[in-house]
Amino acid sequence: MPIRWKTLQKTVAACGVGAGISFLYMTRGIQLVPLAPADRIFHSKYYAEFNPNGNPAIHDWYVKSVPLDQINPELLDDRRKLLERFCGGVWAGNGFALQRTLHTLFDRTSASEDQIWFSAELLQSDYRVGTDIAGNFEVLDRSDGSILIRGGDKTSSRGLRSLDGLIELTACIDRERNVAEFGFKSLFFQGSGATRKFPIPKPLVWMHEQYAKALLASGVQYVLK
């Protein structure tokens, strides 16, 4: 049976429009916050260690506020659990689904037993220091309100990288404003060698920003009632 190209084109176009509408709906209410040079992520020991030459970095910080009456009440009594569920949703949700599938197909081996790959594992993890997410992200540090993660390359690459990154996920409850605020902060750079170039070509920066928003939105979906 011959391929009906016009039908296929219409289907692809419709899927594209549908995906665009879905993305806009998911990411509504997400705000871009200026990331000041004084921000703690620029002054962390990990940034100094992984970017010893001070190479240029691309960075962004997105936040979303959600009314407390929309949050799963079981998570409101334990801010650590709220953060862990948000973080789990970032990696288990639709935003990371395609990338996780590709990593599973091409990177997962018999030596991956200590890594977490599947949605159930990602949602149940406590994201303690050393947690390995899909062989490509590693928890470096955490507190009750934030989790700092290294990305940019496989976790087996322990030294300086041609592309390196720090991601900070945050969750806090503001009783005065009656909201929970979730944040996705990222910083990507070239760690090996010295350069004046940014690690990602400018045309791709916009795509990176949309991806960051999609990951944030995915995480928020998992803390709702």
C-alpha positions as CSV (number, residue, x, y, z in Angstrom):
1,M,0.0,0.0,0.0
2,P,1.6,3.3,-1.0
3,I,2.3,5.9,1.6
4,R,-0.3,8.7,1.5
5,W,2.1,11.6,1.8
6,K,-0.5,14.3,2.1
7,T,-2.2,12.4,4.9
8,L,1.2,11.8,6.6
9,Q,2.1,15.5,6.3
10,K,-1.2,16.5,7.8
11,T,-0.7,14.0,10.6
12,V,2.8,15.3,11.4
13,A,1.6,18.9,11.3
14,A,-1.3,18.1,13.6
15,C,1.0,16.3,16.0
16,G,3.4,19.3,15.9
17,V,0.6,21.7,16.7
18,G,-0.7,19.4,19.4
19,A,2.7,19.1,21.0
20,G,3.1,22.8,20.9
21,I,-0.2,23.4,22.6
22,S,0.6,20.8,25.2
23,F,4.0,22.4,25.9
24,L,2.4,25.9,26.3
25,Y,-0.1,24.4,28.7
26,M,2.4,22.6,30.8
27,T,4.8,25.5,31.0
28,R,2.3,28.2,31.7
29,G,3.2,30.3,34.8
30,I,6.9,29.5,34.6
31,Q,9.0,32.6,35.1
32,L,12.6,33.3,34.1
33,V,14.5,34.8,37.0
34,P,17.8,36.7,36.4
35,L,20.8,34.8,37.7
36,A,23.1,37.3,39.4
37,P,26.9,36.8,39.4
38,A,26.6,36.6,43.2
39,D,24.4,33.5,43.0
40,R,25.7,30.6,45.1
41,I,25.9,28.3,42.1
42,F,28.7,30.4,40.6
43,H,30.6,30.2,43.9
44,S,30.2,26.6,44.7
45,K,33.3,24.4,45.1
46,Y,32.0,22.2,42.3
47,Y,31.9,25.1,39.8
48,A,35.5,26.0,40.7
49,E,36.6,22.4,40.4
50,F,34.9,21.6,37.1
51,N,35.6,24.9,35.4
52,P,39.1,25.8,36.6
53,N,39.8,28.2,33.7
54,G,36.6,30.2,34.2
55,N,35.3,29.4,30.7
56,P,32.1,31.2,29.7
57,A,28.9,29.5,30.8
58,I,25.3,29.6,29.7
59,H,22.9,29.8,32.5
60,D,19.2,30.1,33.3
61,W,16.9,29.9,36.3
62,Y,13.2,29.1,36.0
63,V,10.7,29.1,38.8
64,K,7.0,28.2,39.2
65,S,4.7,29.0,42.1
66,V,1.8,26.7,42.8
67,P,-1.0,27.4,45.3
68,L,-0.8,25.1,48.3
69,D,-4.3,23.8,47.9
70,Q,-3.2,22.2,44.6
71,I,-0.3,20.3,46.2
72,N,-0.6,16.8,47.5
73,P,-1.2,17.4,51.2
74,E,1.0,14.5,52.2
75,L,4.0,16.4,50.8
76,L,3.3,19.6,52.6
77,D,4.2,18.2,56.0
78,D,7.8,17.2,54.9
79,R,9.7,19.6,52.7
80,R,12.3,16.9,52.0
81,K,9.7,14.6,50.6
82,L,8.3,17.5,48.5
83,L,11.7,18.2,47.1
84,E,12.4,14.5,46.4
85,R,9.0,14.0,44.6
86,F,9.6,17.1,42.5
87,C,13.1,15.9,41.6
88,G,11.7,12.5,40.8
89,G,9.1,14.0,38.6
90,V,11.8,15.9,36.7
91,W,13.5,12.7,35.7
92,A,10.5,10.3,35.6
93,G,8.1,12.7,33.7
94,N,7.4,13.4,30.1
95,G,10.1,16.2,29.8
96,F,13.0,13.7,30.2
97,A,11.2,10.6,28.7
98,L,12.8,10.7,25.3
99,Q,16.3,11.4,26.6
100,R,15.9,8.7,29.2
101,T,14.8,6.2,26.6
102,L,17.8,7.0,24.4
103,H,20.2,6.6,27.4
104,T,18.5,3.3,28.3
105,L,19.0,2.0,24.7
106,F,22.5,3.1,24.2
107,D,24.1,3.6,27.6
108,R,22.6,1.0,30.0
109,T,24.8,-2.0,30.6
110,S,25.3,-4.8,33.1
111,A,27.4,-2.4,35.1
112,S,24.4,-0.1,35.6
113,E,23.0,-1.8,38.6
114,D,23.7,1.1,40.9
115,Q,22.1,3.6,38.6
116,I,18.4,4.5,38.5
117,W,16.7,4.4,35.1
118,F,13.0,3.7,35.3
119,S,10.1,5.9,36.4
120,A,9.3,3.9,39.6
121,E,12.9,4.1,40.7
122,L,13.2,7.7,39.9
123,L,10.0,8.6,41.8
124,Q,11.0,6.5,44.9
125,S,14.6,7.7,45.2
126,D,15.6,10.0,48.1
127,Y,18.3,11.5,45.9
128,R,21.1,11.3,48.4
129,V,24.6,12.4,47.5
130,G,26.0,10.0,44.9
131,T,22.7,9.0,43.3
132,D,23.3,8.2,39.6
133,I,20.5,9.1,37.3
134,A,20.4,7.2,34.0
135,G,24.2,7.1,33.9
136,N,24.4,10.8,32.9
137,F,23.5,12.8,36.1
138,E,24.9,12.6,39.6
139,V,23.7,14.2,42.8
140,L,26.6,16.2,44.3
141,D,25.0,17.9,47.2
142,R,21.6,18.3,48.8
143,S,19.8,20.0,51.6
144,D,16.2,20.0,52.8
145,G,15.4,22.6,50.1
146,S,17.8,21.9,47.2
147,I,19.5,19.2,45.2
148,L,22.6,19.9,43.2
149,I,23.3,17.6,40.2
150,R,26.2,17.3,37.8
151,G,25.3,16.7,34.1
152,G,26.7,17.3,30.6
153,D,28.4,13.9,30.1
154,K,28.3,10.3,31.4
155,T,28.8,9.9,35.1
156,S,31.8,7.7,34.4
157,S,33.6,10.7,33.1
158,R,35.1,11.9,36.4
159,G,37.6,14.5,35.3
160,L,37.2,17.8,33.3
161,R,34.8,17.6,30.5
162,S,34.3,19.2,27.1
163,L,30.7,19.9,28.2
164,D,29.9,20.0,31.9
165,G,27.0,21.3,33.9
166,L,25.4,22.0,37.2
167,I,21.7,21.7,37.8
168,E,20.1,22.9,41.0
169,L,16.5,21.8,41.8
170,T,14.7,23.6,44.6
171,A,11.4,23.4,46.4
172,C,10.2,25.6,49.2
173,I,6.9,26.4,50.9
174,D,5.9,30.0,51.4
175,R,3.1,30.1,54.0
176,E,2.7,33.9,53.8
177,R,2.0,33.8,50.0
178,N,0.3,30.4,50.4
179,V,2.3,28.8,47.6
180,A,5.0,26.3,47.0
181,E,7.8,27.5,44.7
182,F,9.8,25.2,42.5
183,G,13.0,26.1,40.8
184,F,15.2,24.7,38.0
185,K,18.6,26.4,37.7
186,S,21.2,25.3,35.2
187,L,24.8,26.2,34.3
188,F,26.7,24.7,31.4
189,F,30.3,25.2,30.4
190,Q,33.4,23.7,28.9
191,G,35.6,22.4,31.7
192,S,38.6,21.0,29.8
193,G,41.0,23.5,28.4
194,A,40.6,27.2,28.0
195,T,38.2,28.9,25.7
196,R,36.3,32.2,25.2
197,K,33.4,30.4,23.4
198,F,30.1,29.4,24.9
199,P,29.6,25.6,25.2
200,I,26.4,25.6,23.2
201,P,25.9,27.4,19.8
202,K,23.5,30.3,20.1
203,P,20.8,28.8,17.9
204,L,20.6,25.9,20.3
205,V,20.4,28.0,23.5
206,W,16.7,28.7,22.9
207,M,16.1,25.0,22.6
208,H,18.0,24.4,25.9
209,E,15.8,27.0,27.6
210,Q,12.6,25.3,26.4
211,Y,13.9,22.0,27.6
212,A,14.7,23.4,31.0
213,K,11.1,24.7,31.3
214,A,9.7,21.3,30.2
215,L,11.7,19.5,32.9
216,L,10.5,22.0,35.5
217,A,6.9,21.5,34.4
218,S,7.3,17.7,34.5
219,G,8.6,17.8,38.1
220,V,5.7,20.0,39.2
221,Q,3.1,17.6,37.7
222,Y,4.2,15.0,40.2
223,V,3.6,17.1,43.4
224,L,0.0,18.0,42.5
225,K,-3.1,16.3,44.0
